[in-house]
Amino acid sequence: QVQLVESGGGLVQFGDSLRLSCAASGRTFSNGGVAWFRQAPGKEREFVSAIRWTGGLTRYVDSVKGRFTISRDNAKNTVYLQMNSLKPEDTAVYYCAVLRNYYSNYADYWGRGTQVTVSS
């Protein structure tokens, strides 16, 4: 079992920054990764970014490239999502998830989410 706890969300203004954290406990997967997804009101959940647990490979959805950076601290079992130049369209509940395979968006475990609201 893996438990994930997100933190760092909040209400910010257009152009501000936030850093989300995802603290993981329990078993982790050496061949998998950790990803951030988000779900805006009335929309489907979408993939945002992922990082491989070993090796540090990363990938992003096009809409956040150049603005968001995913990183990990293996010693702390924590993954971060640094979000810069935030826009109102980034408003969503952000979820952390453990991917069975880094190259797939299939997640085995999910956190409960943290709300990010960007005002214009």
ChimeraX attribute file (.defattr): number of C-alpha atoms within 10 A of each C-alpha:
attribute: neighborCount
match mode: 1-to-1
recipient: residues
	/A:1	8
	/A:2	15
	/A:3	17
	/A:4	21
	/A:5	18
	/A:6	24
	/A:7	18
	/A:8	15
	/A:9	18
	/A:10	14
	/A:11	12
	/A:12	18
	/A:13	14
	/A:14	16
	/A:15	14
	/A:16	14
	/A:17	16
	/A:18	18
	/A:19	16
	/A:20	21
	/A:21	22
	/A:22	26
	/A:23	18
	/A:24	22
	/A:25	14
	/A:26	9
	/A:27	9
	/A:28	18
	/A:29	16
	/A:30	13
	/A:31	14
	/A:32	20
	/A:33	26
	/A:34	31
	/A:35	29
	/A:36	28
	/A:37	20
	/A:38	22
	/A:39	19
	/A:40	17
	/A:41	9
	/A:42	6
	/A:43	9
	/A:44	9
	/A:45	15
	/A:46	15
	/A:47	17
	/A:48	23
	/A:49	23
	/A:50	31
	/A:51	26
	/A:52	23
	/A:53	25
	/A:54	14
	/A:55	9
	/A:56	12
	/A:57	14
	/A:58	18
	/A:59	17
	/A:60	18
	/A:61	13
	/A:62	9
	/A:63	11
	/A:64	16
	/A:65	12
	/A:66	11
	/A:67	12
	/A:68	20
	/A:69	19
	/A:70	24
	/A:71	19
	/A:72	20
	/A:73	11
	/A:74	11
	/A:75	6
	/A:76	10
	/A:77	15
	/A:78	18
	/A:79	25
	/A:80	23
	/A:81	23
	/A:82	16
	/A:83	20
	/A:84	17
	/A:85	15
	/A:86	23
	/A:87	18
	/A:88	15
	/A:89	13
	/A:90	20
	/A:91	20
	/A:92	21
	/A:93	18
	/A:94	27
	/A:95	26
	/A:96	32
	/A:97	28
	/A:98	28
	/A:99	26
	/A:100	19
	/A:101	18
	/A:102	24
	/A:103	16
	/A:104	11
	/A:105	20
	/A:106	13
	/A:107	17
	/A:108	12
	/A:109	15
	/A:110	20
	/A:111	19
	/A:112	14
	/A:113	22
	/A:114	21
	/A:115	18
	/A:116	22
	/A:117	21
	/A:118	19
	/A:119	16
	/A:120	11
